[in-house]
Amino acid sequence: MDEHEVTPEEEKKPAGEKPVTPEKEKKPADETKAAPEEDAAENENSKHTKKFSKQAEIDKLTDELGKAKDQLLRTAAEFDNYKKRTAREKEAIYGEVVAMTIAKILPVLDNLERAAAAGGDTAQIQKGVEMTVKQFSDALEALGVGEIETKIGDPLDPNFHNAVMQTQNPELPEGCVGCVLAKGYKIGDRVIRHTQVAVTNQ
């Protein structure tokens, strides 16, 4: 290769001065403006993505709310049906119990009507009444009804006794059963009627 030839321009330049290099090419105007437009587009896309994400979350919550509301309505309807069904069952049970009770008592009423229509002497009437009382007691026993056993001299028990009057009996301490006015009855531990008593008072 030939040695570097000195151009007329280089001859005119003082020694030691660096040659002037051409200026870097400038970017076209459209390229310098491209960066802000890209940022704006990116921001717009980001906003659109966030908006879509929020809308998706709203749709999800709305769907869950609809399902919860539907479940609540179905539960309320089921509970209402349960109450109605329970009420019907209670009415049916009550009707059956009443029918069974009346069926046990009706024979007693039959005997009382026969005794009232037959007449007769005092001994026969007394015997008929005793038989009727026995029949009635048997009917109560068949229904699970028992008498509250109460004797004169028993301490007054408000759980089973109802003191309706006072009486004096020097042989008994104060606050005891002095007289049984009406028998009490119970089913199991449930009192149907308290024993009506007179309580002693010194």
C-alpha positions in Angstrom: 0.0 0.0 0.0 1.3 3.6 -0.8 2.2 5.9 2.0 -0.4 8.4 3.1 -0.7 11.3 0.8 -1.0 14.7 2.3 -4.0 16.6 1.0 -3.9 20.4 0.3 -6.1 21.0 3.3 -3.8 19.1 5.6 -0.8 21.2 4.3 -2.6 24.4 5.2 -3.3 23.3 8.9 -0.7 24.1 11.5 1.4 21.2 12.8 -0.1 19.4 15.8 -3.7 20.4 15.0 -6.0 17.4 14.8 -8.0 16.9 11.7 -11.7 17.9 12.0 -13.9 14.8 11.9 -17.3 15.0 10.5 -20.2 15.6 12.9 -22.1 12.6 14.0 -25.2 12.0 12.0 -28.3 13.5 13.7 -31.3 11.2 14.2 -34.2 12.0 12.2 -36.9 14.1 13.8 -39.4 11.3 13.8 -36.9 9.1 15.7 -36.4 11.7 18.5 -40.1 11.9 19.0 -40.7 8.2 19.1 -39.6 7.7 22.7 -42.3 10.0 24.3 -45.0 8.4 22.1 -43.9 5.0 23.2 -44.1 6.0 26.9 -47.6 7.4 26.4 -48.7 4.2 24.7 -47.1 2.1 27.5 -48.9 4.2 30.2 -52.2 3.8 28.3 -51.7 0.1 28.1 -50.9 0.0 31.8 -54.1 1.9 32.7 -56.1 -0.3 30.4 -54.6 -3.4 32.2 -55.3 -2.0 35.6 -58.9 -1.1 34.6 -59.5 -4.6 33.2 -58.1 -6.1 36.4 -60.4 -4.0 38.6 -63.4 -4.9 36.4 -62.5 -8.6 36.6 -62.3 -8.3 40.4 -65.6 -6.5 40.5 -67.2 -9.1 38.3 -65.8 -11.9 40.6 -67.1 -10.2 43.8 -70.5 -9.6 42.1 -70.7 -13.3 41.2 -69.8 -14.3 44.7 -72.4 -11.9 46.2 -75.1 -13.3 43.9 -74.2 -16.9 44.9 -74.3 -15.9 48.6 -77.6 -14.1 48.2 -79.1 -17.1 46.4 -77.8 -19.4 49.2 -79.3 -17.2 51.8 -82.7 -17.1 50.1 -82.7 -20.9 49.8 -81.7 -21.3 53.4 -84.5 -18.9 54.5 -87.0 -20.8 52.4 -85.9 -24.1 53.8 -86.1 -22.8 57.4 -89.6 -21.4 56.7 -90.7 -24.8 55.3 -89.1 -26.5 58.4 -91.2 -24.3 60.7 -94.4 -25.0 58.8 -93.7 -28.7 58.8 -92.9 -28.7 62.5 -96.1 -26.9 63.3 -98.1 -29.4 61.3 -96.4 -32.3 63.0 -97.1 -30.7 66.4 -100.7 -30.3 65.5 -100.9 -33.9 64.3 -99.3 -35.2 67.5 -101.6 -33.0 69.6 -104.6 -34.4 67.8 -103.4 -38.0 68.3 -102.8 -37.5 72.0 -106.2 -35.8 72.5 -107.9 -38.6 70.6 -106.1 -41.3 72.6 -106.9 -39.6 75.9 -110.6 -39.2 75.1 -110.8 -42.8 74.0 -109.5 -43.8 77.5 -112.0 -41.6 79.3 -115.2 -42.2 77.2 -116.0 -45.6 79.0 -116.1 -43.7 82.3 -118.6 -41.3 80.8 -120.6 -44.2 79.5 -120.9 -45.7 83.0 -121.8 -42.3 84.6 -124.6 -41.9 82.0 -125.9 -45.5 82.7 -125.9 -44.9 86.5 -127.8 -41.6 86.0 -130.4 -43.3 83.9 -130.8 -46.5 85.9 -131.6 -45.2 89.3 -131.9 -47.8 92.1 -131.2 -48.0 95.8 -128.3 -46.3 97.6 -126.2 -49.4 97.8 -126.4 -50.0 94.1 -125.6 -46.4 93.3 -122.6 -46.5 95.8 -121.3 -49.6 94.1 -121.7 -48.1 90.6 -119.8 -44.9 91.7 -117.0 -47.0 93.1 -116.7 -49.0 90.0 -116.7 -45.8 87.9 -114.0 -44.3 90.0 -111.9 -47.4 89.6 -112.4 -47.3 85.9 -111.4 -43.7 85.7 -108.2 -44.3 87.8 -107.3 -47.2 85.4 -107.7 -44.9 82.4 -105.4 -42.3 84.0 -102.8 -44.9 84.8 -103.0 -46.2 81.2 -102.2 -42.6 80.0 -99.2 -42.4 82.3 -100.9 -40.1 84.8 -100.0 -40.8 88.4 -101.3 -39.3 91.7 -99.0 -37.1 93.8 -98.8 -39.0 97.0 -99.6 -36.6 99.9 -100.2 -37.4 103.5 -101.3 -35.3 106.4 -98.2 -34.2 108.3 -96.0 -34.1 105.2 -93.9 -30.9 105.0 -95.3 -28.4 102.6 -93.5 -28.7 99.2 -94.3 -25.9 96.8 -93.1 -28.1 93.9 -96.1 -30.4 94.5 -98.4 -28.7 96.9 -100.6 -25.6 96.6 -101.6 -24.2 100.0 -105.1 -22.7 99.5 -105.9 -22.2 103.2 -104.6 -22.5 106.8 -105.7 -24.9 109.5 -104.7 -25.5 113.1 -103.6 -28.8 114.4 -101.8 -28.9 117.7 -100.5 -32.4 117.0 -98.6 -31.2 113.9 -95.7 -28.8 113.5 -96.3 -25.5 111.7 -96.0 -25.5 107.9 -97.2 -29.1 107.4 -100.0 -30.5 105.3 -103.0 -30.4 107.7 -105.6 -31.5 105.2 -105.8 -32.7 101.5 -108.5 -30.8 99.7 -107.9 -32.1 96.2 -105.5 -34.7 94.8 -102.6 -33.7 92.6 -101.5 -35.5 89.5 -98.4 -35.7 87.4 -96.9 -37.4 84.3 -93.4 -38.5 85.1 -91.8 -35.4 86.7 -94.2 -33.0 85.1 -96.9 -31.8 87.5 -100.4 -31.6 85.8 -102.1 -30.3 88.9 -100.6 -29.5 92.3 -102.2 -31.1 95.4 -104.6 -28.6 97.0 -103.8 -28.6 100.7 -104.5 -26.7 103.9 -101.3 -25.9 105.7 -100.9 -25.9 109.5 -100.5 -22.7 111.4 -99.9 -22.5 115.1 
